[in-house]
Amino acid sequence: MIEPAPDGIVLSVRVIPRAAKPGLAGTRAGSLLVRVTAPPIEGAANAEVIEVIAGALGVPRRRVSIVSGARSRQKRVHVAGLDVGAAADRVAARSG
């Protein structure tokens, strides 16, 4: 779910679009579940995924980017400037 990268971490993320409420929703099959209210149209859900992850991990949005899966529910998201231990602690504190 959380892998080290040279300048941060990479998260394996499963997106649930059109949710009632945005936020982290635990894990499933080795991926972090991220609920977003936006539909998967014209990048709206991707933008909200970045916003939700940045807020949950306490980093600026500019440090979060989608590495792969921009057109899929399964994504790999890079977060710069964060180590695996700190990310795991923050995810555990915010997952519902």
C-alpha positions in Angstrom: 0.0 0.0 0.0 2.8 2.5 0.9 6.1 2.1 -0.9 9.2 4.2 -0.5 10.3 6.4 -3.4 13.6 8.4 -3.8 12.0 11.7 -2.8 8.9 10.5 -0.9 6.4 7.7 -1.1 4.0 6.0 -3.6 0.5 5.0 -2.4 -1.6 2.4 -4.0 -5.1 3.9 -4.1 -8.6 2.6 -4.9 -11.0 5.5 -5.7 -14.7 5.4 -4.9 -16.3 8.2 -7.0 -19.7 9.9 -6.3 -19.5 9.1 -2.6 -21.7 10.9 -0.1 -18.7 12.2 1.8 -15.0 12.6 0.8 -12.2 11.1 2.8 -10.1 8.0 3.5 -12.2 4.8 4.1 -9.7 2.2 5.2 -8.0 -0.4 2.9 -9.1 -3.1 0.5 -6.9 -5.7 -1.2 -3.7 -3.8 -0.4 -4.9 -0.4 -1.5 -6.0 2.7 0.4 -9.7 3.5 -0.2 -10.3 7.1 -1.1 -13.9 8.4 -1.3 -14.6 11.4 -3.5 -17.8 13.2 -4.2 -16.9 14.2 -7.8 -17.8 12.0 -10.8 -15.0 10.5 -12.8 -15.5 13.1 -15.6 -12.9 15.5 -17.0 -10.4 14.9 -14.2 -12.7 16.1 -11.4 -12.3 12.9 -9.4 -8.5 13.0 -9.9 -8.3 16.6 -8.6 -10.4 15.6 -5.5 -8.2 12.5 -4.9 -5.2 14.8 -4.7 -7.0 17.2 -2.4 -8.2 14.4 -0.1 -4.8 12.7 0.1 -3.0 16.0 0.7 -5.4 16.9 3.5 -5.2 13.5 5.1 -1.4 13.4 5.1 -1.0 17.1 6.0 1.0 18.1 3.0 0.5 20.8 0.3 -1.4 19.7 -2.8 1.6 20.5 -5.0 3.5 17.6 -3.4 0.8 15.1 -4.4 0.6 13.7 -8.0 -1.0 10.8 -9.8 1.8 8.6 -11.2 -0.4 6.0 -13.0 -4.1 5.1 -13.4 -5.4 8.6 -14.2 -8.3 7.0 -16.1 -8.9 4.1 -13.7 -10.2 3.6 -10.2 -6.9 1.9 -9.2 -4.2 4.6 -9.0 -0.6 5.0 -7.9 -0.1 8.4 -6.1 3.3 10.0 -5.4 3.7 12.1 -2.3 6.9 14.1 -2.1 8.7 14.9 1.2 7.1 12.2 3.3 8.6 8.9 4.6 6.8 5.6 4.9 6.6 5.6 8.7 5.0 9.1 8.9 2.6 8.3 6.1 1.5 5.0 7.7 0.9 6.9 11.0 -1.2 9.6 9.3 -3.2 7.1 7.2 -4.0 5.1 10.3 -5.1 8.2 12.2 -7.4 9.3 9.4 -8.8 6.1 8.0 -12.4 5.4 8.9 
